[in-house]
Amino acid sequence: QVQLVESGGGLVQAGGSLRLSCAASGRTFSTYAMGWFRQAPGQGRDFVAAISRSGWTTYYVDSVKGRFTISRNNAKNTVYLQMNRLASEDTAVYYCNANSDSGSDYWGQGTQVTVSS
């Protein structure tokens, strides 16, 4: 069982930056691939970024490439999402996800990001 707690969301002006954090419980953090998803009002939950267990490989949705950076610190059981040059279309609830090779899948409670234009 993994519990995920996101933090770092808030209100920011367009062009600004935020850094989201996701702290995981347990001693098996390094065995999970980690990801960030987001859900805008009235929309489904969409993939944003993911990082491999080692942190060597990352993936991004095209709309955030060059603006967002996902990273992880396995010693601190934490994954981060650095978001730069934020735009109004980035407004959403951001969710952290942990996924194992065995198919275990866990979600955090989400953190709100609001970008004002």
C-alpha positions in Angstrom: 0.0 0.0 0.0 1.3 3.5 -0.9 -0.2 6.7 0.2 0.5 9.8 -1.8 0.1 13.4 -0.6 0.4 16.3 -3.1 1.3 19.8 -2.2 2.5 23.0 -3.8 -0.6 24.0 -5.8 -2.0 27.5 -5.7 -2.9 30.6 -7.6 -0.3 32.1 -10.0 -0.3 34.6 -12.8 0.2 33.5 -16.4 3.9 33.2 -17.1 4.7 32.3 -13.5 6.0 29.1 -12.0 4.9 26.5 -9.4 6.6 23.4 -8.0 4.4 20.5 -7.1 5.5 17.8 -4.7 4.1 14.4 -4.0 5.3 12.6 -0.9 4.8 8.9 -0.7 4.6 6.6 2.3 6.2 3.3 2.6 9.6 1.8 1.9 9.0 0.7 -1.7 8.9 4.1 -3.4 11.7 3.3 -5.7 9.8 0.3 -7.1 7.1 2.5 -8.6 7.0 4.5 -11.7 5.5 7.9 -10.9 3.4 10.2 -12.8 1.4 13.4 -12.8 -2.1 13.8 -14.2 -4.5 16.7 -14.3 -8.2 17.2 -14.5 -9.7 20.5 -15.6 -13.3 21.4 -14.7 -15.7 19.3 -16.7 -12.9 17.3 -18.3 -11.4 13.9 -17.9 -8.1 13.1 -16.1 -5.3 13.6 -18.5 -1.6 12.5 -18.5 0.9 15.2 -17.9 4.3 13.6 -17.2 5.9 10.4 -15.9 9.2 9.2 -14.6 10.8 5.8 -14.4 11.7 4.1 -11.2 15.3 5.1 -11.5 14.5 8.6 -12.7 16.5 8.2 -15.8 13.6 8.2 -18.2 10.9 10.8 -18.4 7.8 11.3 -20.5 5.6 14.4 -21.2 2.5 15.3 -23.0 3.3 17.6 -25.9 1.6 20.6 -24.5 4.0 20.8 -21.5 7.2 19.8 -23.1 9.9 22.5 -22.5 7.8 24.1 -19.7 7.4 21.3 -17.1 10.0 19.0 -15.6 9.3 15.9 -13.6 11.9 14.6 -11.2 12.2 12.3 -8.2 14.2 11.8 -5.1 14.0 8.2 -4.0 15.8 8.9 -0.7 13.0 11.3 0.2 10.2 9.3 -1.3 9.1 12.3 -3.3 8.3 13.2 -6.9 8.2 16.8 -8.1 6.7 18.7 -11.0 8.4 22.0 -11.8 6.0 24.0 -13.9 7.3 27.1 -15.7 5.6 29.6 -18.1 2.2 28.6 -16.8 -0.8 29.4 -19.0 -4.5 29.5 -18.3 -5.0 26.1 -20.0 -2.8 24.6 -17.2 -5.5 25.3 -14.7 -6.6 22.0 -13.2 -6.4 19.7 -10.2 -3.1 17.9 -10.4 -2.9 14.3 -9.2 0.1 12.2 -8.4 0.1 8.5 -9.4 2.3 5.6 -8.5 2.3 2.5 -10.7 4.1 -0.8 -10.2 5.0 -3.5 -12.7 2.5 -5.8 -10.9 -0.3 -3.4 -11.8 -0.7 -1.7 -8.4 -2.0 1.8 -9.0 -2.3 4.5 -6.4 -3.5 8.1 -6.5 -3.1 11.2 -4.3 -6.0 13.5 -3.4 -5.0 16.2 -5.8 -3.8 19.8 -5.5 -5.4 22.7 -7.3 -3.4 24.8 -9.7 -5.1 28.0 -10.9 -3.4 30.3 -13.5 -4.9 33.7 -13.9 -4.6 35.6 -17.2 
